[in-house]
């Protein structure tokens, strides 16, 4: 009996909503609202994705462009070493005594402060 009363009360509360829904014609958002909504998404995409990524790319280009002999660097795989020679797109990094590897400049992730390799 209690379930019937609860159902009747809920139905009585929703009855005006059902009555209005029959007469209402569904309408979508206006064209101006759609343009504003799309513009909002573009702004969010720009500030959260595109701008930070372009800033990181610019910083990396400056890092790679400023590499020179004697700089201590960290390479993508986590290898740390000192630059021995710099060529156009490649550098030669000494990772231990008399152990040198050739890597692309783009593989350098970080320039370490001088003396870091002695502390490791």
C-alpha positions as CSV (number, residue, x, y, z in Angstrom):
1,X,0.0,0.0,0.0
2,X,2.9,2.3,0.8
3,X,4.4,1.8,-2.7
4,X,1.1,2.8,-4.3
5,X,1.1,6.1,-2.3
6,X,4.7,6.9,-3.1
7,X,4.0,6.2,-6.8
8,X,1.0,8.4,-6.8
9,X,2.9,11.2,-5.1
10,X,5.7,11.1,-7.6
11,X,3.3,10.9,-10.5
12,X,1.4,13.9,-9.1
13,X,4.6,15.9,-8.9
14,X,5.7,15.0,-12.4
15,X,2.2,15.5,-14.0
16,X,2.7,19.2,-14.9
17,X,6.1,18.3,-16.5
18,X,4.4,15.6,-18.6
19,X,1.7,18.0,-19.7
20,X,4.2,20.7,-20.7
21,X,6.3,18.2,-22.6
22,X,3.4,17.2,-24.9
23,X,2.9,20.8,-26.1
24,X,6.5,21.8,-26.3
25,X,8.4,21.6,-29.6
26,X,12.0,20.6,-29.1
27,X,14.4,23.3,-30.2
28,X,18.1,23.2,-30.4
29,X,20.5,25.9,-29.4
30,X,20.6,29.0,-31.7
31,X,23.4,29.4,-34.2
32,X,25.1,32.1,-32.1
33,X,25.2,29.8,-29.1
34,X,26.7,27.0,-31.2
35,X,29.4,29.4,-32.5
36,X,30.2,30.6,-28.9
37,X,30.3,27.0,-27.7
38,X,32.8,26.1,-30.5
39,X,34.9,29.2,-29.8
40,X,35.0,28.3,-26.1
41,X,36.4,24.8,-27.0
42,X,39.0,26.3,-29.3
43,X,40.1,28.7,-26.6
44,X,40.3,25.8,-24.1
45,X,42.3,23.7,-26.5
46,X,44.6,26.6,-27.3
47,X,45.4,27.4,-23.6
48,X,45.6,23.9,-22.3
49,X,47.3,22.0,-25.2
50,X,48.7,24.0,-28.0
51,X,50.3,26.9,-26.2
52,X,52.2,24.9,-23.5
53,X,53.4,22.4,-26.2
54,X,54.7,25.2,-28.4
55,X,56.5,26.7,-25.4
56,X,58.2,23.4,-24.6
57,X,59.2,22.9,-28.2
58,X,60.7,26.4,-28.3
59,X,62.7,25.8,-25.1
60,X,64.0,22.5,-26.5
61,X,65.1,24.2,-29.8
62,X,66.9,26.8,-27.7
63,X,68.6,24.1,-25.6
64,X,69.7,22.1,-28.7
65,X,70.9,25.2,-30.4
66,X,73.0,26.3,-27.5
67,X,74.9,23.0,-27.0
68,X,78.7,23.2,-27.0
69,X,81.8,21.3,-26.2
70,X,82.2,20.6,-22.5
71,X,78.5,20.9,-21.7
72,X,77.1,18.2,-19.4
73,X,73.9,16.8,-20.7
74,X,71.2,14.1,-20.0
75,X,70.0,12.1,-23.0
76,X,66.6,10.6,-23.6
77,X,67.5,7.1,-22.2
78,X,68.7,8.6,-18.9
79,X,72.4,8.5,-20.0
80,X,74.4,11.4,-18.6
81,X,77.7,12.6,-20.2
82,X,79.9,15.4,-21.4
83,X,79.8,16.7,-24.9
84,X,83.2,16.1,-26.7
85,X,82.3,17.1,-30.3
86,X,79.4,19.0,-31.9
87,X,78.5,18.5,-35.6
88,X,75.5,19.6,-37.6
89,X,72.8,17.2,-36.3
90,X,74.8,15.0,-34.0
91,X,77.0,15.3,-30.9
92,X,79.6,12.9,-29.4
93,X,79.0,12.4,-25.7
94,X,81.6,10.9,-23.4
95,X,79.7,8.8,-20.9
96,X,82.7,7.2,-19.1
97,X,86.5,7.4,-19.5
98,X,87.3,6.6,-23.2
99,X,83.7,5.7,-23.9
100,X,82.0,7.9,-26.4
101,X,78.6,7.6,-28.1
102,X,77.1,9.5,-31.0
103,X,73.6,10.8,-30.6
104,X,71.3,13.2,-32.3
105,X,71.1,16.7,-30.8
106,X,67.3,16.2,-30.5
107,X,67.9,13.3,-28.1
108,X,69.3,15.7,-25.4
109,X,66.6,16.4,-22.8
110,X,68.4,18.5,-20.2
111,X,71.6,20.5,-19.9
112,X,73.1,19.7,-16.5
113,X,74.9,22.2,-14.3
114,X,78.7,22.1,-14.5
115,X,80.2,19.5,-12.1
116,X,77.1,17.3,-11.9
117,X,78.9,14.3,-13.4
118,X,81.6,14.5,-10.7
119,X,79.0,14.3,-8.0
120,X,77.3,11.2,-9.5
